[in-house]
Amino acid sequence: MFCCWLKKTRRSLGLTQTALGEAVGAAPATVCMWERGRRVPGPRAAARMDAFFAARGIKMPPPPRQPQQPERERLDTEVRAILEKRRFS
């Protein structure tokens, strides 16, 4: 998984989450969330990380894709429908 690769590679380079974040323009908390798999780097952050690791001779695997927005919109609609039912019951 990308999150495990990121953490292992950062540690092998002797970097803290803060140092990696500064190098790729992300907050340490964001790096932490990437490493835990709670967030996925966006296209710009992924490109900066790829360049950072490439400069050190490390090939970065592609990060997982971001969750699709239509899925969230569908869930929001379902939640609203449930709340409406409860309100009029």
Wavefront OBJ file of the C-alpha trace (Angstrom):
o trace
v 0.000 0.000 0.000
v 1.109 3.538 -0.719
v 0.763 4.665 2.910
v 3.149 1.936 4.143
v 5.603 2.653 1.338
v 5.612 6.361 2.174
v 6.297 5.836 5.870
v 9.016 3.234 5.247
v 10.723 5.368 2.612
v 10.569 8.548 4.706
v 12.126 6.730 7.639
v 14.821 5.134 5.453
v 15.823 8.639 4.361
v 16.006 9.727 8.002
v 13.258 12.308 7.566
v 10.603 13.387 10.022
v 7.044 14.015 8.895
v 7.787 17.705 9.340
v 10.868 17.551 7.096
v 9.042 15.638 4.356
v 6.108 18.025 4.601
v 8.379 21.035 4.211
v 10.082 19.419 1.218
v 6.813 18.777 -0.617
v 4.782 21.752 0.647
v 2.470 19.914 3.036
v 1.751 20.222 6.743
v 3.150 17.511 9.037
v -0.422 16.537 9.949
v -1.153 15.959 6.263
v 1.896 13.706 5.907
v 0.680 11.811 8.971
v -2.742 11.295 7.378
v -1.125 10.084 4.137
v 0.938 7.573 6.099
v -2.117 6.312 7.954
v -4.129 5.988 4.764
v -6.707 8.501 5.943
v -5.968 10.902 3.105
v -4.632 10.582 -0.402
v -2.160 13.098 -1.828
v -3.766 15.323 -4.447
v -2.259 15.657 -7.926
v 0.000 18.606 -7.031
v 1.293 17.043 -3.817
v 1.831 13.708 -5.590
v 3.828 15.454 -8.327
v 5.985 17.275 -5.740
v 6.585 14.035 -3.845
v 7.447 12.197 -7.061
v 10.033 14.874 -7.921
v 11.414 14.810 -4.364
v 11.891 11.030 -4.369
v 13.109 10.916 -7.997
v 15.889 13.364 -7.109
v 17.048 10.733 -4.595
v 16.820 7.874 -7.101
v 13.602 6.457 -5.614
v 10.645 5.546 -7.816
v 7.392 6.450 -6.136
v 4.405 4.144 -6.675
v 1.229 5.900 -7.784
v -0.938 6.951 -4.820
v -4.454 5.520 -4.685
v -7.149 7.526 -6.398
v -9.273 9.957 -4.449
v -12.838 8.878 -3.601
v -15.223 9.954 -6.294
v -17.442 12.935 -5.535
v -20.630 11.384 -7.008
v -20.487 8.668 -4.337
v -20.436 11.290 -1.608
v -23.281 13.179 -3.225
v -25.323 9.955 -3.372
v -24.706 9.322 0.336
v -25.601 12.919 1.210
v -28.887 12.520 -0.670
v -29.663 9.273 1.162
v -28.924 10.847 4.550
v -31.144 13.839 3.746
v -33.983 11.494 2.741
v -33.680 9.562 6.010
v -33.700 12.776 8.042
v -36.751 14.044 6.148
v -38.611 10.785 6.873
v -37.832 11.074 10.571
v -38.956 14.681 10.655
v -42.371 13.871 9.181
v -42.921 10.579 11.040
l 1 2 3 4 5 6 7 8 9 10 11 12 13 14 15 16 17 18 19 20 21 22 23 24 25 26 27 28 29 30 31 32 33 34 35 36 37 38 39 40 41 42 43 44 45 46 47 48 49 50 51 52 53 54 55 56 57 58 59 60 61 62 63 64 65 66 67 68 69 70 71 72 73 74 75 76 77 78 79 80 81 82 83 84 85 86 87 88 89
